[in-house]
Amino acid sequence: MCSVNEEEGAEVFEVLKPIEPLELKCRKCLIEDGNVVLQKKFVYCKTCFMSMVTHKFRATVGKSKLVNRGERVLVCVSGSQSSVSLLHMIWTGLQQSTYKRLTFDPVVLYIDESVLYDYPQDQVNKIQELFEKYGLTYRIVKFAAAIYSDNCLDEDTNIDQYNDKLQNIFSNLSDLTLKEDMLMKLRKRAITKLAELLKCTRIMTAENEHKLSIRLLSNVALGRGSQISLDIGLAVNNKNNDKTSLVTIRPMRNLSAKEIAYYALFNMLEDFMHSNFLTATSEDESIQKTTERFVNDLQVDFPSTVSTIFRTGEKISEKTSAISYCLLCQGIMDVNMSPSSAMEATKYSKYVSLMGVKALKLSLNYLKNENTNEKKCDGCKCKDKQDLKEEIIESLCYACTHIIQDLQSLDDLPEEILNKHKEKLQFKKMEEQIKDFLL
């Protein structure tokens, strides 16, 4: 046994300094009394705080000239505090003097998702009154119509049929994590489709720093690590990578949730929050909920948690040209993976758990074919459906594979996905036919 001198051991520990009281004056102007405290030490008055938040927004929009003069921009408003603040900042920027005025043409979009949740009956009416108050061009579109209909901007008589299809998709998904993931991918697809119909070349969304940090960690847990740059990037171009393609811009990404809350408070902005799949659920029912609780708990004691996660995610995101894109989420797919990669190891572990000791004696490809053949039936339509599902899975990323596997039927998927799958098969057949003639 060893012994330590009590007096010598006491000298090792530092004497804790008393916590210094916060300065009551604004740290920027040094004149006015503070109204806002950020990260437990930065004190701002109301005037300086509003100026700082507005500057962050305008600096993000003006960075690298992401939006040109007179360009049509689709502004997505969900009714959340962040999206309502984004709408107010854009409207304020349009009222400024000639030197500081925003020069793009905004088109406000609200997607009505009441088919999936229990909205208040006057929810859409309040949103419409808000848009009319600002006097901007706006569109309110049903979620199901935006996914299934080509004429979703007009009155659609088949809305009930579309609602049934959309409800069938989420009713067949048993996992809450997959439901939330599928909702985000379908919403992204609907926004992209509406932007093309409205002839907009830019899309603005209202994700703040806090929300993007939670999304980063949850997407990594879901297996979307290669898509980090698409999930949290400032300006995300579509897969065409040309100057005329759609670009999604996140101008609120440098603002924290606390800064947005104070901005809405000082401007008396009313948000229209509604329930979703994660409302009134425990933290262990979904990866997204667990990640949100983890980040929120750390943020209470360590105010730099969100900013650290967010900045780290920007550094580790790979900005490389993709070879293949997922058919469902349109994200980057991991192709030509080595046998020692984490994805291949996960697949092999899955087959071992399903087949036991027999899997150790067989190759992974043989196991995949054998597992597929066991599920097929002879002389019935379910064989064709199983073949279609297996073919589509080959064109999906790792995370979207779990969503499609959990669906009992693919009939409720948007026609665009099925049509792109058919085109991909045709190109594949053409390549096989002419590969002997290529140099």
C-alpha positions in Angstrom: 0.0 0.0 0.0 1.0 3.6 -0.6 0.4 6.5 1.5 0.1 10.2 0.7 0.9 13.0 3.0 -2.3 14.9 3.6 -0.5 18.3 3.6 1.3 17.5 0.3 -1.9 16.2 -1.3 -3.8 19.3 -0.3 -1.3 21.5 -2.1 -2.1 19.7 -5.4 -5.6 20.9 -5.6 -6.2 24.5 -6.7 -8.3 26.9 -4.7 -11.6 27.4 -6.5 -12.2 31.0 -7.4 -15.6 32.5 -6.6 -17.9 32.9 -9.6 -17.7 36.4 -10.8 -21.0 38.2 -11.3 -22.0 39.1 -14.8 -21.6 42.6 -16.1 -24.9 44.4 -16.2 -23.9 46.6 -19.2 -24.1 45.5 -22.8 -20.7 44.1 -23.9 -21.1 45.8 -27.3 -22.2 49.3 -26.7 -21.1 49.4 -23.0 -23.9 51.9 -22.3 -27.3 50.2 -22.1 -28.3 47.7 -19.5 -28.3 44.1 -20.6 -31.5 42.3 -21.7 -30.1 39.0 -23.1 -27.5 36.6 -21.7 -26.0 34.2 -24.2 -23.8 31.2 -23.1 -24.1 32.3 -19.5 -21.6 35.2 -20.0 -22.3 37.4 -23.0 -24.7 40.2 -22.1 -26.4 42.3 -24.8 -29.0 45.0 -24.8 -32.0 44.7 -27.0 -30.8 47.1 -29.7 -27.4 45.5 -30.0 -28.8 42.0 -29.9 -31.3 42.7 -32.7 -28.5 44.2 -34.8 -26.2 41.1 -34.2 -28.9 38.6 -35.1 -29.9 40.5 -38.3 -26.2 40.8 -39.2 -25.7 37.0 -38.9 -28.7 36.4 -41.1 -27.7 38.9 -43.8 -24.1 37.8 -43.7 -25.1 34.2 -44.3 -27.4 35.1 -47.2 -24.8 37.4 -48.8 -22.0 34.9 -48.4 -20.4 34.0 -51.8 -23.4 35.7 -53.5 -25.7 32.7 -53.1 -28.7 34.6 -54.3 -28.6 36.9 -57.4 -30.7 40.0 -58.0 -34.3 39.3 -59.0 -34.0 35.5 -58.4 -37.1 33.6 -57.3 -36.5 32.1 -53.9 -38.9 29.5 -52.3 -39.1 30.3 -48.6 -40.3 27.3 -46.6 -42.4 28.1 -43.5 -43.6 25.3 -41.3 -45.1 27.5 -38.5 -42.2 26.9 -36.1 -40.5 29.8 -34.3 -37.5 29.6 -36.5 -39.4 29.6 -39.8 -41.6 32.5 -38.6 -38.5 34.5 -37.6 -37.0 33.7 -41.1 -40.1 35.1 -42.8 -40.0 38.3 -40.6 -36.2 38.8 -41.4 -36.9 38.5 -45.1 -39.8 40.9 -44.9 -37.8 43.4 -42.9 -34.9 43.1 -45.4 -37.3 43.9 -48.3 -38.4 47.1 -46.5 -34.9 48.5 -46.0 -33.3 51.3 -48.0 -31.9 50.8 -51.4 -28.4 50.0 -50.1 -29.5 47.4 -47.5 -32.5 46.0 -49.3 -32.8 42.3 -50.2 -33.0 42.0 -53.9 -34.5 38.5 -54.5 -38.1 37.7 -55.1 -39.5 35.5 -52.3 -42.3 33.0 -52.7 -43.5 31.7 -49.4 -44.6 28.0 -49.1 -46.5 26.2 -46.4 -47.1 22.4 -46.7 -50.2 21.3 -44.9 -49.4 18.0 -43.1 -52.7 17.8 -41.2 -53.4 14.4 -42.9 -50.7 12.9 -40.6 -51.3 14.8 -37.4 -54.2 16.3 -35.4 -54.0 20.0 -36.3 -56.2 22.7 -34.8 -59.0 23.4 -37.2 -58.0 27.1 -37.6 -54.3 26.3 -38.1 -54.2 26.9 -41.9 -56.4 30.0 -41.5 -53.9 31.5 -39.1 -51.0 30.7 -41.4 -52.9 32.3 -44.3 -53.6 35.5 -42.3 -49.9 35.7 -41.4 -48.8 35.5 -45.1 -51.4 38.1 -46.1 -50.2 40.4 -43.4 -46.7 40.5 -44.9 -48.1 40.9 -48.4 -45.8 38.4 -50.0 -46.6 35.8 -52.7 -47.5 32.6 -51.0 -48.7 29.0 -51.6 -50.4 26.6 -49.3 -50.3 23.0 -50.6 -51.5 19.7 -49.2 -48.7 17.3 -48.4 -50.2 14.3 -50.1 -51.0 16.3 -53.3 -47.4 17.7 -53.4 -46.1 14.1 -53.4 -48.4 12.3 -55.7 -50.0 14.9 -58.0 -48.4 16.7 -60.9 -50.9 19.5 -60.7 -50.6 20.1 -56.9 -50.8 23.9 -57.3 -54.3 23.6 -58.6 -57.4 22.3 -57.0 -57.1 18.5 -56.9 -60.2 16.3 -56.9 -58.2 13.1 -55.9 -56.9 14.5 -52.6 -58.7 11.7 -50.6 -57.0 9.0 -52.7 -53.6 10.6 -52.2 -54.3 11.0 -48.4 -55.0 7.2 -48.2 -51.7 6.4 -49.9 -49.7 8.7 -47.7 -51.4 7.3 -44.5 -50.7 3.7 -45.7 -47.0 4.4 -45.9 -46.7 5.6 -42.3 -49.1 3.0 -40.9 -46.9 0.2 -42.4 -43.8 1.6 -40.7 -43.7 0.1 -37.3 -40.6 1.9 -36.0 -40.9 5.5 -34.9 -37.3 6.2 -36.1 -38.2 5.1 -39.6 -41.4 7.2 -39.6 -39.5 10.4 -38.8 -36.8 9.6 -41.3 -39.3 8.8 -44.0 -41.2 12.0 -43.3 -38.1 14.2 -43.7 -37.3 12.5 -47.1 -40.8 12.9 -48.5 -41.0 16.5 -47.3 -37.7 17.2 -49.0 -38.9 15.6 -52.2 -42.2 17.6 -52.1 -40.3 20.9 -51.6 -38.0 20.2 -54.5 -41.0 19.4 -56.7 -42.9 22.5 -55.7 -39.8 24.7 -56.3 -39.6 23.4 -59.9 -43.3 24.0 -60.5 -43.1 27.6 -59.1 -39.9 28.2 -61.2 -37.7 29.0 -58.2 -34.0 28.4 -58.5 -33.3 28.7 -54.7 -34.9 27.2 -51.6 -34.6 28.7 -48.2 -35.2 26.6 -45.1 -35.2 27.7 -41.4 -33.0 25.0 -39.7 -31.1 26.7 -36.9 -27.8 25.6 -35.3 -29.5 23.6 -32.6 -31.7 21.6 -35.0 -28.8 20.9 -37.4 -26.6 19.6 -34.6 -29.3 17.1 -33.5 -29.8 16.1 -37.1 -26.1 15.5 -37.6 -25.8 13.1 -34.7 -29.0 11.3 -35.4 -28.2 10.8 -39.1 -24.8 9.4 -38.2 -26.5 6.9 -36.0 -28.9 6.0 -38.8 -26.0 5.3 -41.2 -26.1 8.6 -43.2 -22.5 9.6 -42.4 -21.7 10.2 -46.1 -24.6 12.6 -46.4 -23.5 15.0 -43.7 -22.6 17.8 -46.1 -26.1 17.5 -47.6 -27.8 17.6 -44.2 -26.1 20.6 -42.6 -24.4 22.5 -45.5 -25.0 26.1 -46.1 -25.8 25.7 -49.8 -26.6 22.3 -51.1 -26.8 21.8 -54.9 -28.8 19.0 -56.4 -27.1 16.1 -58.2 -26.8 17.9 -61.5 -24.1 20.2 -60.1 -24.8 22.9 -62.7 -25.4 26.7 -62.2 -29.1 26.5 -63.1 -30.1 23.7 -60.8 -31.9 24.0 -57.5 -29.8 25.1 -54.5 -31.1 24.7 -50.9 -29.8 27.5 -48.6 -30.0 27.5 -44.8 -29.6 31.1 -43.7 -30.5 30.5 -40.0 -27.7 27.9 -39.5 -25.5 30.3 -37.6 -28.2 31.3 -35.1 -28.9 29.3 -31.9 -32.3 28.4 -30.7 -32.0 30.8 -27.8 -31.2 33.7 -30.2 -34.2 32.9 -32.4 -36.4 32.7 -29.3 -35.4 36.2 -28.1 -35.7 37.6 -31.6 -39.3 36.3 -31.8 -40.0 37.6 -28.3 -38.7 41.1 -29.1 -40.7 41.3 -32.3 -43.8 39.7 -30.8 -43.9 36.9 -33.4 -46.4 34.1 -32.9 -45.4 30.6 -33.8 -47.8 27.8 -34.9 -46.2 24.7 -33.5 -48.1 21.4 -34.0 -47.8 17.8 -32.9 -45.6 15.3 -34.8 -44.6 11.7 -34.6 -42.1 12.5 -31.7 -44.6 14.4 -29.6 -45.5 12.8 -26.2 -43.1 9.9 -26.8 -40.3 8.7 -24.5 -36.7 9.3 -25.3 -35.9 5.6 -26.0 -38.6 5.1 -28.7 -36.6 6.7 -31.5 -33.0 7.7 -32.3 -34.0 11.3 -33.1 -35.7 11.7 -29.6 -32.7 10.1 -27.8 -30.3 12.4 -29.6 -32.3 15.5 -28.9 -32.5 14.7 -25.2 -28.7 14.0 -25.1 -27.8 17.3 -26.7 -30.3 19.3 -24.6 -29.0 17.8 -21.4 -25.4 18.7 -22.3 -26.3 22.2 -23.5 -27.7 23.1 -20.0 -24.4 22.6 -18.3 -22.1 23.2 -21.2 -23.4 26.1 -23.4 -20.9 25.4 -26.2 -22.1 21.9 -26.8 -24.3 22.7 -29.9 -21.8 25.0 -31.5 -19.0 22.4 -31.0 -21.0 19.6 -32.6 -22.0 21.8 -35.4 -18.5 23.1 -36.2 -17.1 19.6 -35.9 -19.6 18.3 -38.4 -18.6 20.9 -40.9 -15.0 19.8 -40.7 -15.6 16.0 -41.1 -18.1 16.4 -43.9 -16.6 15.2 -47.2 -17.3 17.4 -50.2 -16.5 14.9 -52.9 -18.3 14.2 -56.2 -20.7 11.4 -55.8 -20.8 8.4 -58.2 -24.3 7.2 -57.3 -27.4 8.7 -55.6 -30.1 7.0 -53.5 -33.4 6.5 -55.3 -35.4 7.6 -52.2 -33.5 10.3 -50.4 -31.4 11.5 -53.3 -28.4 11.4 -51.1 -24.9 10.1 -51.7 -24.5 6.3 -51.8 -21.5 4.3 -50.6 -20.4 2.3 -53.5 -17.4 0.0 -54.1 -17.1 -0.6 -50.4 -14.2 -2.8 -49.2 -15.0 -6.1 -47.5 -13.6 -4.7 -44.2 -15.9 -1.6 -44.2 -18.4 -1.0 -41.4 -21.3 -1.4 -43.8 -20.2 -4.8 -45.0 -19.5 -5.9 -41.5 -23.0 -4.8 -40.5 -24.6 -6.8 -43.3 -22.5 -9.9 -42.5 -23.5 -9.6 -38.8 -27.1 -9.5 -39.8 -27.0 -12.6 -41.9 -25.1 -14.5 -39.2 -27.8 -13.6 -36.7 -30.4 -14.9 -39.1 -28.8 -18.1 -40.3 -26.5 -19.0 -37.4 -23.5 -21.2 -37.8 -24.3 -21.9 -41.4 -23.5 -18.4 -42.3 -19.9 -18.8 -41.2 -19.4 -21.5 -44.0 -20.9 -19.5 -46.8 -20.0 -16.2 -48.5 -22.0 -13.1 -48.0 -23.2 -13.0 -51.7 -24.4 -16.6 -51.5 -26.2 -15.8 -48.3 -27.9 -12.8 -49.8 -29.2 -14.9 -52.8 -30.3 -17.7 -50.6 -32.1 -15.5 -48.2 -33.9 -13.8 -51.2 -34.9 -17.1 -52.7 -36.4 -18.4 -49.5 -38.7 -15.4 -49.4 -40.0 -15.8 -53.0 -43.1 -17.8 -53.9 -43.8 -19.6 -57.1 -46.8 -19.0 -59.3 -48.2 -15.9 -57.5 -47.9 -12.1 -57.7 -46.0 -11.8 -54.4 -42.9 -13.1 -56.3 -42.9 -10.1 -58.6 -43.4 -7.8 -55.7 -40.5 -9.3 -53.8 -38.3 -9.1 -56.9 -39.3 -5.4 -57.3 -38.4 -4.7 -53.7 -35.0 -6.4 -54.0 -34.2 -4.5 -57.1 -35.2 -1.2 -55.6 -33.1 -1.9 -52.5 -30.0 -2.2 -54.6 -30.5 1.4 -55.6 -30.9 2.7 -52.0 -28.5 3.9 -49.4 -28.0 2.0 -46.2 -30.5 4.0 -44.1 -33.3 4.0 -46.8 -32.9 0.2 -47.2 -34.4 -0.2 -43.7 -37.4 2.0 -44.6 -38.2 0.0 -47.7 -37.7 -3.4 -46.0 -40.2 -2.3 -43.3 -42.9 -1.5 -45.9 -45.3 -4.3 -46.8 -46.1 -2.9 -50.2 -44.4 -0.5 -52.6 -47.6 0.5 -54.4 -48.0 3.6 -52.2 -44.6 5.1 -53.1 -44.6 8.1 -55.4 -44.6 7.2 -59.1 -41.5 9.2 -59.6 -39.5 6.8 -57.6 -40.8 3.8 -59.5 -40.3 5.5 -62.9 -36.7 6.3 -62.0 -36.2 2.7 -61.0 -37.4 1.5 -64.4 -35.2 4.0 -66.2 -32.2 2.7 -64.2 -33.0 -0.9 -65.1 -33.2 0.1 -68.8 -29.8 1.8 -68.7 -28.3 -1.2 -67.0 -29.6 -3.5 -69.7 -28.3 -1.2 -72.4 -24.9 -1.2 -70.8 -24.8 -5.0 -70.7 -25.7 -5.2 -74.3 -23.1 -2.8 -75.6 -20.3 -3.5 -73.1 -18.5 -5.8 -75.5 -18.4 -3.1 -78.1 -16.9 -0.4 -75.8 -13.1 0.2 -75.9 
